[in-house]
Structure formats: C-alpha cells, structure tokens
C-alpha cells in the first residue's frame, strides 16, 4: 500500500446528503453554504473589511478573477448512461501518497485574518479527511506546528524564492524535516501585483507582522535580521492611533514579550527584513539547479500558464507543474487557468503531474479540470471562507461537500474512476 493511505475511503456522498437533509428535519441548516456566492457573502459579514478585501481581492479591475470563473463555461459535460456506477473510485496516487480525492488545499497566506487558529485549524481539518495541505510560505503558524498536528497525513511546502539562497535552503530543509512530500515553487509572485482594493485601504498585513511565521521561526532569517540593511527604511511622517495600534499588536504578537520587543525593536527589524528579501524578481530557470542541491523532494512549479514554460519545466527536470494565475491576484487580464490547461496537457503528455488552481468552486469544475488533463486540483478562497465561518469544523464541512459534489458528478457522468475522466467526457460550448 502507498504511504499515507487514509481511512476516509468509506466516505459516501449519499450519506453526506442524508446527513444534511435529516438535519433539516429538526431545523438545522448547514453552517457552511454550498453555494459559493452565499459562502462568500457570509464570510464578508464575519470578517473585517481589510481582512475580506485581502482574501477576496484580485489584481487591477479583477478581470482575471472573472475570467477564471467564466472560462469553465467554455466546456460542458456530456453524461453517459447505463454504465454501472454503483462502485466509484475517486482516489489517485501523487508523489507516493495515496489520496482519497483529487484535490489539495492551496497555500494561502495570513490565515490569521480569517480565524485565530489560522493554519493550525486548516492542518487539523486536512489531516482529519486526508486532504493534502500545501504549507504557505506566508503562514501565520510555523510549519513544524502544523506538521505535528497532522500525523502522517500528506503535506507539501510552498516556497517563495527569497533574495537569500541561505534562507531558501533553510526553508526547504525544514520542509523535508516536517515530512513534506513535495516543494512547490511559486513563480508568479516575484513582484507583488497591483491589487487596487488593498491599495485603496492602504493595507498590507505583513507590515503588521502577520503572515511571517515561517520566517521568524527560521534560524537563518533570525541571523539575517542582524545584518545591516542595504535599502532605506520606509518613512512615516505621521503618528496616528492606527500606527500606534499596529506597533502595539506587532510588539505583542512577536515572540519575546512586549517590553523586550519594544526595547530591542526586533519585530520591526523582522518586518523590514521580510519586506526587503521575501521575493527575487531576478529569478531565472537556471536558479532551479540550486534547489536541486538543497532537496531530494519532488519540485513542482506553480504559476505555469504557457505550454513553452511547461516544456521548459520538463527540460529542467522538474517533477510537476501547477497551472495557476494565483487566483487572479497578480496579472489583471491574464488567461484563465482552465483555458491554459489543454495546451499545457498536450505538451506535457503525462510525463509529469499537472495540477490546476484558480476558479475551482464545485465538483463539476474539478471534473472538467481532470477531463482536460489535470492530475488533481487545488482549492483556495472557498476553504478560507469556510475557515472564517466555522474554523476547523467549517473547513471539514466544506471539504466533505466538495468530495460529495465531485463524486456524484463523476458517477452521474458515467465515470467509475478517475482514469475514465478524459476529454471525451466534455464538449466545447457554443457561444
């Protein structure tokens, strides 16, 4: 048996439906809405304006966010009849892990904006259902803490390639020690996208020390804090209650205690160091060779949208790719991920796994992605909204809904296993 096989193989979508309908007899409605629009609205009511905007917002006028959804309508499912689908198998094998269902949780940073237990609540929910978690490089909880709560449940690590290769090496070694199955290198965020909703609010959570847990828990980063800065510190010529409150929160939340932090100003130095080194715009294909010297784990490139880049990933010995436009957060007017998938799948030709994120909202979306060549998909914003509404239990409810929706879609389309989901199950929509 493959490592990390999980007991959720007994999950039944029919039982999930019965659980919800029987609850309705006693007036119990689902706390996590099935419809994404309602889920998003309820989360918006729960979250602060700045938190919701940071999570929900996209780049520019958010054309890419809209494209990611509308592009799924390019394809329509063609159900086939009278194929015995009483027994269905939704499992896949991915980098040595046996997965009950073909989805993972995307790495999303600063989850403390959604829930105080942040990444830890997500880790526990993922482990309970055997859903692989991709630890965010911009996490609110250190990867070691999350790994300790997950047992042998599968997890990966997302890497933002820092200006410091020493820090890159340290993060990757820690991921290996945490039992990660793969390293995901995010390629599309070497510069921060022009996110107008955040800019209108003048809000970036990292400046408050949020979302930098992987850094402040890293021994190399702690040494880097003590190095002299080569870039000037940002000037603030206006003292306000907002600034005072932000500094107080930073000093209180950073390890070491408020008064010690106030005296040493180490939290401010840490935030400044993070801002100055977290990404490397000069990154090129040739830099990938360094990563190979640091880890034996499979390396997956996240952010691939062009078939030539997919071909290069194979040429440079990469082990997988994630077709992604970062949920529309980086380039306004970008090609939708699902639209980029068929050409990439043709070039890859099953040589390495292909995952897809950006825009997945239901089981039919998952089915279409797999039919067009994806090995698995990654879920993003919806689980964050579920986390905001219900913490660990909210995420578990959302996952169960997605698992049920996908398996029912698969069966009703006449497919008994993932292997039977192929381009013949779809037809191009006429518009």
LOKE-272352 format. One record per atom (N, C-alpha, C): x, y, z. Coordinates in steps of 0.05 Angstrom, whole numbers, padded with zeros to 5 digits, always signed. Layout:
<pts>
XYZ...
</pts>
This chain:
<pts>
+00017-00024+00000+00000+00000+00000+00017+00025+00000+00009+00046-00014+00024+00071-00014+00023+00084+00013+00044+00100+00018+00044+00114+00044+00020+00133+00046+00013+00139+00070-00008+00159+00076-00036+00151+00066-00041+00124+00062-00068+00116+00057-00086+00125+00080-00111+00132+00074-00127+00145+00095-00154+00131+00097-00165+00129+00122-00190+00115+00127-00214+00128+00115-00212+00151+00102-00236+00164+00091-00246+00150+00066-00234+00127+00060-00244+00112+00036-00273+00103+00040-00284+00104+00064-00311+00097+00069-00330+00120+00065-00320+00143+00058-00337+00167+00054-00358+00162+00032-00382+00169+00038-00404+00165+00018-00418+00192+00013-00419+00201-00012-00434+00225-00018-00463+00224-00012-00475+00200-00014-00503+00197-00007-00507+00201+00023-00488+00190+00039-00490+00194+00068-00487+00224+00075-00471+00238+00060-00468+00267+00065-00494+00281+00059-00507+00274+00037-00533+00286+00031-00553+00280+00053-00554+00254+00062-00573+00246+00083-00568+00262+00108-00543+00265+00115-00536+00280+00140-00547+00308+00139-00545+00321+00116-00555+00348+00114-00586+00349+00114-00598+00331+00098-00627+00331+00097-00641+00323+00123-00629+00304+00137-00641+00296+00163-00638+00318+00183-00615+00332+00182-00612+00355+00200-00634+00376+00195-00642+00378+00170-00663+00397+00163-00689+00391+00176-00695+00365+00182-00720+00358+00195-00722+00371+00223-00699+00376+00236-00700+00389+00262-00693+00418+00260-00694+00429+00236-00690+00457+00232-00660+00465+00231-00643+00446+00228-00614+00451+00227-00605+00456+00199-00598+00480+00192-00588+00486+00166-00557+00485+00166-00545+00479+00143-00516+00478+00142-00503+00505+00149-00482+00504+00166-00468+00529+00173-00450+00539+00151-00442+00520+00134-00425+00527+00111-00442+00525+00086-00449+00547+00073-00466+00546+00049-00453+00530+00027-00470+00516+00012-00460+00501-00012-00453+00519-00035-00469+00540-00038-00466+00559-00060-00443+00578-00054-00424+00581-00072-00400+00597-00067-00407+00627-00062-00426+00637-00077-00434+00665-00074-00444+00670-00045-00461+00652-00035-00471+00655-00008-00449+00651+00012-00431+00632+00007-00409+00628+00025-00392+00653+00027-00386+00665+00005-00370+00690+00004-00384+00713+00019-00411+00715+00015-00426+00737+00028-00425+00733+00058-00429+00709+00067-00429+00704+00096-00402+00709+00108-00381+00702+00094-00354+00707+00104-00349+00737+00105-00359+00751+00085-00355+00780+00085-00368+00793+00109-00391+00783+00117-00405+00793+00141-00389+00788+00166-00374+00766+00166-00359+00757+00190-00332+00772+00193-00319+00776+00170-00292+00786+00170-00291+00817+00171-00269+00828+00180-00265+00857+00178-00262+00864+00148-00267+00889+00142-00265+00899+00114-00237+00894+00103-00217+00899+00119-00189+00896+00109-00183+00866+00105-00192+00849+00123-00187+00821+00120-00201+00809+00096-00226+00816+00093-00241+00805+00070-00229+00815+00044-00223+00840+00042-00212+00851+00018-00185+00838+00011-00169+00833+00031-00143+00820+00025-00147+00792+00014-00166+00777+00025-00171+00750+00017-00185+00749-00011-00205+00765-00014-00222+00763-00038-00211+00778-00062-00194+00798-00057-00187+00816-00079-00169+00804-00100-00169+00816-00123-00151+00808-00145-00136+00832-00155-00120+00827-00176-00104+00848-00188-00121+00867-00205-00114+00892-00206-00127+00912-00223-00157+00912-00220-00171+00912-00242-00201+00913-00241-00212+00885-00240-00195+00866-00234-00203+00838-00228-00215+00823-00252-00206+00830-00275-00215+00815-00299-00207+00786-00298-00183+00781-00287-00173+00753-00286-00190+00737-00267-00198+00749-00245-00216+00735-00226-00241+00726-00240-00252+00744-00256-00277+00738-00271-00272+00717-00292-00249+00720-00306-00242+00700-00327-00240+00672-00316-00229+00670-00292-00225+00643-00280-00251+00628-00277-00273+00643-00272-00299+00630-00270-00312+00626-00297-00313+00647-00313-00328+00645-00338-00315+00625-00357-00289+00620-00355-00276+00601-00373-00285+00573-00369-00295+00566-00345-00305+00539-00341-00329+00534-00358-00344+00555-00366-00367+00552-00383-00360+00546-00412-00333+00548-00418-00325+00540-00446-00330+00511-00451-00332+00496-00430-00334+00466-00432-00360+00456-00419-00373+00437-00431-00397+00425-00420-00393+00395-00417-00403+00384-00395-00401+00355-00390-00422+00340-00406-00414+00318-00418-00433+00301-00433-00437+00275-00418-00458+00273-00402-00462+00248-00386-00467+00224-00404-00457+00201-00395-00462+00175-00409-00479+00158-00391-00498+00143-00403-00518+00128-00388-00512+00098-00387-00526+00085-00368-00526+00056-00365-00498+00044-00363-00481+00057-00348-00455+00047-00340-00456+00043-00310-00454+00019-00301-00456+00013-00273-00437+00030-00257-00448+00050-00243-00431+00068-00227-00437+00064-00197-00446+00040-00190-00452+00035-00161-00427+00035-00144-00404+00028-00156-00379+00029-00142-00361+00050-00157-00351+00069-00141-00336+00091-00153-00309+00094-00138-00289+00100-00153-00262+00104-00140-00252+00131-00148-00250+00150-00129-00240+00177-00134-00211+00180-00126-00198+00159-00120-00170+00162-00109-00150+00165-00131-00127+00177-00124-00104+00180-00142-00079+00175-00126-00057+00170-00141-00031+00168-00129-00015+00193-00138-00002+00206-00119+00013+00231-00126+00037+00233-00109+00060+00231-00121+00086+00232-00107+00087+00213-00083+00078+00188-00088+00079+00168-00068+00057+00168-00047+00039+00188-00048+00017+00189-00030-00009+00179-00043-00024+00163-00028-00050+00154-00038-00070+00174-00028-00083+00188-00047-00102+00209-00040-00131+00199-00045-00148+00203-00025-00176+00195-00027-00191+00209-00049-00184+00234-00053-00198+00250-00073-00178+00269-00086-00182+00277-00111-00161+00291-00126-00161+00321-00121-00160+00330-00096-00156+00358-00091-00138+00362-00067-00124+00385-00067-00106+00394-00045-00115+00422-00037-00106+00431-00014-00112+00459-00007-00089+00476-00016-00096+00498-00031-00076+00517-00040-00061+00529-00016-00036+00538-00020-00023+00553+00000-00034+00582+00000-00046+00590+00022-00057+00617+00024-00045+00629+00050-00034+00653+00047-00020+00665+00069-00039+00680+00088-00028+00687+00111-00041+00705+00130-00069+00695+00138-00071+00669+00144-00097+00658+00151-00107+00668+00178-00090+00681+00193-00100+00692+00218-00120+00715+00213-00121+00725+00189-00141+00744+00182-00169+00732+00182-00170+00705+00176-00196+00691+00175-00204+00679+00201-00184+00669+00217-00190+00654+00241-00166+00655+00260-00170+00658+00286-00147+00660+00304-00128+00635+00303-00139+00611+00298-00123+00587+00297-00110+00583+00270-00118+00598+00250-00105+00600+00224-00097+00574+00213-00071+00571+00205-00061+00547+00191-00064+00522+00208-00063+00525+00234-00066+00501+00251-00094+00489+00249-00114+00505+00248-00142+00495+00244-00144+00481+00217-00132+00493+00197-00132+00481+00170-00118+00455+00170-00094+00454+00183-00079+00429+00183-00094+00406+00196-00108+00412+00217-00124+00391+00231-00147+00382+00214-00160+00400+00200-00182+00393+00182-00172+00376+00159-00150+00384+00147-00139+00368+00125-00131+00340+00134-00118+00339+00157-00110+00313+00167-00133+00294+00173-00155+00306+00183-00178+00290+00191-00191+00277+00166-00188+00289+00143-00200+00278+00118-00179+00269+00098-00154+00271+00105-00133+00261+00087-00129+00279+00063-00137+00305+00065-00133+00324+00043-00105+00336+00046-00088+00334+00025-00061+00345+00028-00062+00375+00031-00045+00385+00049-00043+00414+00054-00017+00423+00043-00017+00445+00028+00007+00458+00019+00013+00481+00039+00033+00476+00056+00040+00497+00075+00048+00523+00061+00036+00545+00069+00042+00571+00057+00069+00581+00067+00084+00593+00049+00109+00606+00057+00102+00631+00074+00078+00642+00070+00070+00666+00085+00049+00659+00107+00055+00637+00120+00037+00626+00140+00036+00643+00166+00014+00639+00181+00011+00651+00207+00021+00632+00229+00025+00607+00222+00034+00586+00241+00057+00571+00228+00079+00567+00243+00102+00554+00232+00096+00526+00223+00110+00517+00202+00104+00491+00190+00108+00468+00210+00127+00471+00228+00132+00449+00248+00107+00445+00265+00094+00466+00273+00070+00464+00290+00048+00450+00275+00044+00457+00249+00023+00445+00233+00029+00416+00228+00055+00410+00222+00062+00382+00216+00058+00364+00240+00063+00374+00264+00060+00358+00288+00030+00351+00293+00012+00368+00282-00016+00363+00286-00028+00345+00264-00012+00338+00244-00023+00324+00220-00017+00294+00219+00000+00284+00238+00007+00256+00237+00020+00250+00211+00011+00228+00198+00024+00221+00172+00008+00230+00148-00011+00249+00153-00027+00260+00131-00009+00276+00112-00013+00274+00086+00005+00287+00067+00005+00317+00068+00029+00329+00064+00032+00358+00062+00055+00364+00044+00053+00388+00031+00075+00399+00015+00083+00426+00027+00104+00437+00015+00112+00464+00024+00114+00482+00000+00102+00506+00002+00104+00526-00019+00128+00544-00013+00144+00549-00033+00168+00565-00030+00166+00591-00046+00167+00614-00032+00173+00639-00046+00203+00642-00045+00215+00645-00069+00244+00645-00071+00254+00672-00061+00267+00672-00038+00278+00696-00026+00302+00706-00040+00310+00731-00035+00335+00742-00044+00359+00728-00031+00354+00713-00009+00375+00699+00005+00373+00669-00001+00393+00658-00016+00393+00629-00021+00397+00614+00005+00411+00625+00024+00414+00612+00050+00387+00607+00063+00369+00627+00061+00342+00625+00072+00326+00605+00056+00329+00605+00030+00315+00585+00013+00323+00557+00022+00349+00552+00025+00358+00526+00033+00347+00518+00061+00347+00537+00079+00337+00531+00106+00307+00524+00106+00291+00539+00091+00262+00533+00090+00257+00505+00078+00273+00499+00057+00269+00473+00044+00277+00450+00062+00299+00453+00077+00308+00432+00095+00287+00429+00117+00276+00450+00127+00255+00448+00147+00231+00433+00136+00224+00438+00111+00201+00425+00099+00206+00395+00097+00230+00387+00090+00238+00359+00089+00235+00347+00117+00245+00361+00137+00243+00351+00165+00215+00348+00175+00197+00364+00163+00168+00364+00171+00153+00342+00156+00166+00326+00139+00153+00304+00125+00138+00313+00101+00145+00336+00089+00132+00344+00064+00138+00326+00041+00119+00322+00023+00122+00304+00001+00133+00318-00024+00131+00345-00025+00140+00360-00048+00145+00389-00040+00160+00402-00057+00165+00431-00055+00151+00445-00079+00134+00464-00073+00121+00479-00094+00133+00506-00095+00145+00513-00118+00158+00539-00122+00138+00558-00136+00130+00579-00122+00112+00598-00134+00128+00617-00152+00122+00617-00178+00137+00632-00197+00126+00659-00203+00100+00663-00197+00086+00687-00208+00085+00710-00188+00100+00709-00166+00099+00730-00146+00127+00740-00140+00143+00742-00160+00169+00755-00156+00166+00785-00152+00143+00795-00159+00135+00823-00153+00106+00821-00144+00098+00840-00126+00071+00840-00116+00052+00853-00136+00030+00839-00143+00011+00850-00162-00002+00876-00153-00013+00891-00172-00026+00916-00166-00055+00910-00158-00059+00908-00132-00084+00899-00120-00099+00924-00110-00117+00934-00126-00128+00961-00120-00146+00962-00096-00159+00939-00089-00175+00940-00064-00157+00944-00040-00135+00929-00039-00116+00933-00016-00104+00960-00017-00098+00970-00040-00085+00997-00043-00105+01018-00034-00130+01016-00040-00149+01036-00032-00152+01037-00001-00147+01014+00012-00148+01013+00041-00120+01018+00053-00100+01020+00036-00072+01023+00044-00065+01002+00065-00071+00977+00058-00068+00955+00077-00051+00933+00066-00030+00926+00080-00013+00902+00074-00008+00889+00100-00019+00865+00106-00017+00853+00132+00011+00847+00141+00029+00843+00123+00057+00836+00131+00070+00859+00146+00061+00884+00141+00072+00906+00155+00065+00906+00185+00044+00891+00191+00036+00888+00219+00048+00862+00231+00066+00850+00217+00079+00825+00227+00062+00800+00223+00040+00803+00208+00023+00780+00203+00034+00764+00179+00030+00737+00179+00038+00721+00157+00068+00716+00153+00083+00720+00174+00112+00716+00172+00122+00695+00191+00105+00677+00199+00113+00657+00219+00135+00638+00209+00135+00632+00183+00156+00614+00173+00184+00628+00175+00183+00655+00174+00208+00670+00174+00219+00673+00203+00202+00682+00221+00212+00688+00248+00218+00662+00263+00209+00639+00253+00216+00613+00264+00241+00601+00251+00252+00615+00232+00275+00604+00217+00302+00615+00228+00321+00597+00234+00346+00606+00245+00362+00623+00226+00361+00618+00200+00375+00635+00181+00363+00663+00180+00337+00664+00179+00324+00691+00179+00331+00707+00204+00332+00693+00227+00340+00708+00251+00368+00719+00249+00386+00705+00236+00413+00716+00232+00412+00740+00212+00395+00737+00192+00393+00758+00172+00382+00784+00184+00366+00782+00205+00355+00806+00217+00377+00824+00228+00399+00811+00237+00421+00826+00249+00440+00838+00229+00436+00831+00204+00454+00843+00183+00444+00871+00177+00463+00889+00170+00455+00916+00163+00439+00917+00138+00419+00935+00137+00401+00937+00114+00415+00953+00092+00411+00944+00067+00422+00958+00044+00401+00976+00031+00376+00973+00040+00354+00990+00029+00344+01008+00051+00337+01033+00044+00328+01052+00065+00301+01043+00077+00298+01049+00102+00272+01043+00115+00251+01061+00105+00226+01051+00102+00204+01069+00093+00198+01090+00114+00194+01114+00105+00190+01136+00124+00160+01139+00130+00153+01145+00155+00126+01152+00162+00127+01178+00178+00116+01199+00166+00118+01226+00179+00093+01233+00194+00076+01213+00199+00051+01219+00213+00046+01198+00234+00046+01207+00259+00039+01189+00282+00009+01190+00286-00003+01166+00285-00032+01165+00288-00039+01142+00307-00064+01141+00316-00073+01119+00333-00071+01092+00318-00076+01093+00292-00074+01068+00276-00045+01058+00276-00026+01076+00273+00002+01068+00273+00010+01058+00301+00001+01072+00322+00008+01063+00349-00004+01035+00354-00029+01031+00346-00042+01005+00350-00028+00983+00335-00020+00989+00310-00006+00969+00294+00021+00961+00307+00035+00981+00317+00061+00975+00330+00056+00959+00356+00035+00966+00371+00029+00951+00395+00023+00922+00389+00006+00917+00368+00000+00890+00360+00024+00874+00352+00042+00887+00337+00066+00874+00328+00084+00867+00352+00088+00886+00370+00105+00881+00393+00093+00859+00411+00067+00857+00413+00053+00838+00430+00054+00810+00418+00051+00807+00392+00049+00781+00379+00075+00768+00373+00096+00784+00370+00122+00774+00363+00134+00759+00387+00148+00736+00383+00160+00722+00406+00179+00739+00422+00178+00736+00448+00197+00751+00465+00185+00769+00486+00159+00775+00482+00146+00792+00502+00146+00822+00494+00125+00836+00502+00121+00863+00493+00144+00882+00500+00152+00883+00525+00172+00902+00533+00199+00896+00522+00206+00871+00520+00232+00863+00508+00232+00871+00478+00210+00866+00465+00208+00873+00437+00208+00903+00433+00196+00918+00451+00196+00947+00449+00224+00958+00453+00239+00945+00470+00267+00954+00476+00285+00947+00452+00283+00923+00442+00302+00914+00421+00293+00922+00393+00267+00928+00390+00255+00935+00364+00259+00912+00343+00263+00888+00354+00268+00865+00336+00244+00859+00318+00219+00861+00327+00197+00856+00309+00197+00875+00285+00203+00901+00290+00204+00920+00268+00226+00913+00248+00249+00904+00259+00271+00896+00242+00263+00871+00226+00248+00853+00238+00240+00828+00224+00221+00835+00201+00202+00853+00206+00183+00860+00185+00198+00874+00162+00216+00892+00169+00232+00906+00149+00249+00887+00133+00261+00868+00146+00278+00848+00132+00261+00831+00113+00237+00822+00123+00219+00807+00106+00212+00822+00081+00203+00847+00084+00194+00863+00061+00217+00865+00041+00241+00868+00050+00264+00872+00033+00274+00847+00018+00268+00823+00029+00280+00799+00017+00261+00778+00009+00235+00781+00014+00216+00758+00011+00215+00747-00018+00220+00764-00038+00218+00754-00065+00242+00764-00082+00247+00749-00104+00270+00755-00121+00261+00759-00150+00258+00784-00159+00250+00789-00187+00270+00779-00207+00295+00775-00199+00316+00766-00218+00316+00736-00223+00297+00722-00211+00297+00693-00213+00295+00683-00242+00311+00663-00249+00310+00652-00276+00310+00621-00275+00306+00609-00298+00305+00580-00299+00331+00567-00288+00353+00580-00293+00379+00569-00284+00381+00568-00254+00366+00584-00239+00367+00583-00210+00356+00557-00199+00339+00543-00215+00327+00519-00205+00348+00498-00198+00371+00499-00211+00392+00480-00205+00400+00481-00175+00400+00505-00164+00407+00508-00136+00388+00492-00118+00362+00494-00125+00342+00480-00108+00347+00450-00108+00356+00439-00131+00362+00411-00133+00385+00403-00114+00403+00421-00108+00425+00415-00090+00416+00416-00061+00392+00427-00056+00383+00430-00028+00363+00409-00019+00351+00395-00038+00330+00376-00031+00328+00353-00051+00319+00330-00041+00313+00307-00058+00283+00305-00063+00268+00323-00051+00239+00322-00055+00231+00329-00083+00208+00320-00093+00198+00329-00119+00194+00359-00119+00201+00372-00141+00198+00401-00143+00175+00407-00164+00155+00422-00155+00132+00429-00171+00132+00459-00176+00130+00467-00201+00130+00495-00208+00101+00506-00209+00095+00526-00193+00068+00537-00192+00066+00564-00206+00047+00566-00224+00044+00592-00239+00048+00589-00268+00050+00564-00278+00055+00559-00307+00029+00563-00322+00030+00579-00344+00007+00585-00360+00012+00582-00390+00037+00579-00398+00044+00577-00426+00056+00549-00432+00049+00537-00453+00059+00510-00459+00090+00510-00462+00102+00531-00471+00131+00532-00473+00144+00531-00445+00131+00543-00426+00142+00542-00398+00138+00514-00387+00116+00501-00394+00112+00473-00386+00134+00455-00398+00140+00460-00423+00161+00444-00436+00188+00449-00422+00193+00474-00415+00218+00481-00402+00220+00467-00374+00197+00466-00360+00197+00453-00334+00206+00424-00337+00198+00411-00357+00206+00383-00362+00236+00383-00369+00244+00401-00387+00272+00402-00395+00291+00407-00372+00282+00423-00352+00298+00429-00329+00295+00409-00306+00281+00386-00312+00280+00365-00293+00260+00368-00270+00240+00386-00274+00220+00389-00253+00201+00365-00252+00189+00362-00229+00173+00337-00224+00143+00342-00228+00135+00367-00230+00106+00372-00234+00102+00402-00238+00078+00409-00247+00071+00438-00250+00043+00442-00240+00038+00467-00232+00011+00476-00225+00004+00498-00244-00016+00493-00260-00027+00514-00278-00043+00533-00261-00034+00558-00259-00046+00576-00240-00040+00605-00248-00059+00623-00243-00054+00651-00245-00057+00665-00218-00052+00649-00197-00053+00660-00169-00080+00670-00162-00101+00657-00172-00128+00665-00165-00135+00693-00176-00120+00702-00196-00125+00728-00208-00113+00751-00192-00095+00745-00174-00084+00765-00156-00058+00779-00166-00048+00769-00189-00022+00780-00198-00024+00796-00224-00036+00785-00245-00037+00799-00271-00066+00803-00279-00075+00827-00280-00102+00833-00289-00103+00828-00319-00125+00815-00328-00128+00808-00357-00113+00784-00366-00104+00767-00346-00089+00743-00353-00108+00722-00364-00096+00703-00378-00110+00679-00387-00121+00664-00363-00145+00653-00365-00155+00637-00343-00140+00610-00342-00137+00600-00318-00121+00575-00315-00133+00552-00330-00159+00549-00329-00172+00526-00343-00169+00529-00373-00167+00554-00383-00163+00557-00412-00135+00550-00420-00116+00554-00402-00088+00548-00408-00083+00518-00407-00100+00503-00393-00094+00475-00387-00092+00457-00411-00110+00457-00431-00109+00437-00452-00082+00438-00468-00073+00462-00474-00047+00464-00489-00024+00454-00473-00025+00460-00447-00003+00450-00429-00004+00420-00426-00028+00409-00424-00031+00380-00421-00020+00366-00446-00025+00378-00469-00016+00366-00494+00015+00365-00495+00028+00386-00486+00057+00388-00486+00069+00368-00465+00057+00368-00442+00067+00351-00420+00063+00321-00427+00040+00315-00439+00035+00287-00448+00040+00267-00426+00030+00273-00402+00031+00254-00379+00060+00247-00370+00079+00264-00377+00106+00259-00368+00109+00266-00338+00095+00287-00329+00096+00295-00301+00067+00303-00293+00061+00302-00267+00034+00310-00259+00029+00340-00264+00004+00345-00271-00006+00373-00275-00028+00378-00255-00026+00399-00239-00047+00407-00221-00058+00434-00232-00082+00441-00223-00094+00466-00232-00107+00479-00208-00103+00506-00206-00118+00522-00187-00129+00547-00201-00143+00562-00186-00155+00588-00195-00183+00583-00207-00203+00588-00191-00231+00587-00201-00247+00562-00194-00234+00542-00182-00249+00518-00175-00269+00524-00153-00295+00519-00159-00316+00525-00140-00335+00502-00134-00333+00480-00150-00351+00458-00146-00341+00433-00159-00356+00411-00155-00348+00385-00165-00347+00385-00196-00364+00399-00209-00363+00400-00238-00338+00413-00248-00329+00434-00234-00303+00447-00242-00280+00427-00239-00280+00412-00218-00259+00391-00214-00260+00371-00237-00284+00362-00243-00287+00342-00264-00277+00353-00291-00284+00377-00298-00274+00389-00323-00244+00391-00324-00232+00399-00301-00203+00402-00300-00189+00375-00304-00200+00355-00292-00187+00328-00296-00191+00318-00324-00215+00324-00336-00220+00315-00363-00201+00329-00383-00193+00353-00376-00175+00368-00394-00146+00363-00389-00140+00345-00371-00112+00337-00367-00099+00341-00340-00114+00352-00321-00103+00356-00295-00102+00329-00279-00082+00325-00264-00080+00302-00246-00097+00307-00221-00097+00332-00212-00111+00340-00188-00116+00370-00189-00131+00381-00171-00136+00409-00169-00129+00419-00141-00126+00445-00139-00121+00458-00113-00144+00478-00107-00154+00477-00083-00176+00494-00075-00165+00518-00059-00176+00541-00063-00166+00565-00049-00186+00580-00033-00196+00602-00043-00212+00621-00027-00235+00607-00013-00250+00588-00025-00273+00576-00011-00266+00565+00016-00243+00551+00018-00237+00539+00045-00230+00561+00065-00220+00584+00055-00214+00606+00074-00240+00617+00085-00260+00620+00068-00286+00630+00077-00298+00610+00097-00295+00584+00091-00306+00564+00110-00291+00565+00136-00265+00570+00135-00249+00573+00160-00259+00597+00176-00265+00619+00162-00274+00643+00176-00301+00638+00190-00318+00622+00177-00345+00617+00188-00346+00595+00209-00328+00576+00207-00330+00553+00226-00304+00541+00235-00282+00554+00231-00257+00543+00240-00251+00516+00227-00239+00498+00243-00232+00471+00234-00257+00456+00224-00279+00458+00239-00303+00444+00231-00315+00455+00205-00312+00481+00201-00322+00493+00177-00307+00484+00152-00280+00481+00155-00264+00471+00133-00271+00442+00127-00275+00426+00147-00282+00398+00143-00309+00396+00129-00328+00413+00136-00354+00412+00123-00351+00420+00094-00335+00440+00088-00331+00448+00060-00318+00425+00044-00298+00412+00056-00285+00390+00042-00304+00368+00036-00320+00361+00056-00340+00339+00052-00359+00346+00029-00367+00371+00028-00385+00380+00007-00372+00377-00020-00347+00385-00022-00332+00383-00047-00328+00354-00055-00322+00337-00036-00318+00309-00042-00343+00296-00052-00366+00303-00039-00391+00292-00047-00400+00302-00075-00397+00328-00079-00404+00340-00104-00388+00328-00127-00362+00325-00123-00345+00314-00145-00352+00285-00150-00355+00269-00130-00361+00240-00134-00388+00236-00148-00408+00251-00139-00434+00249-00152-00433+00258-00181-00418+00280-00187-00415+00289-00214-00402+00268-00231-00381+00256-00220-00366+00235-00235-00384+00211-00241-00399+00202-00221-00417+00179-00225-00439+00185-00244-00452+00209-00241-00474+00216-00259-00465+00221-00287-00439+00227-00291-00428+00230-00318-00421+00203-00330-00424+00181-00314-00418+00155-00324-00390+00145-00320-00375+00158-00302-00348+00150-00297-00345+00136-00270-00331+00114-00270-00328+00098-00245-00302+00103-00231-00283+00116-00245-00257+00121-00234-00245+00146-00247-00224+00157-00235-00211+00180-00246-00200+00174-00274-00191+00149-00278-00180+00141-00304-00200+00144-00327-00226+00142-00320-00247+00144-00341-00254+00173-00347-00243+00192-00332-00249+00221-00338-00229+00230-00358-00238+00236-00382-00220+00244-00404-00234+00264-00422-00220+00275-00442-00232+00296-00459-00258+00287-00472-00263+00261-00476-00287+00251-00488-00312+00257-00471-00307+00263-00445-00329+00269-00427-00339+00298-00430-00326+00314-00446-00333+00342-00449-00338+00349-00479-00352+00371-00482-00356+00382-00509-00352+00412-00506-00340+00424-00527-00336+00453-00527-00363+00467-00530-00368+00486-00512-00393+00501-00513-00394+00520-00536-00418+00523-00548-00422+00541-00570-00433+00568-00558-00418+00589-00563-00426+00615-00552-00432+00635-00575
</pts>
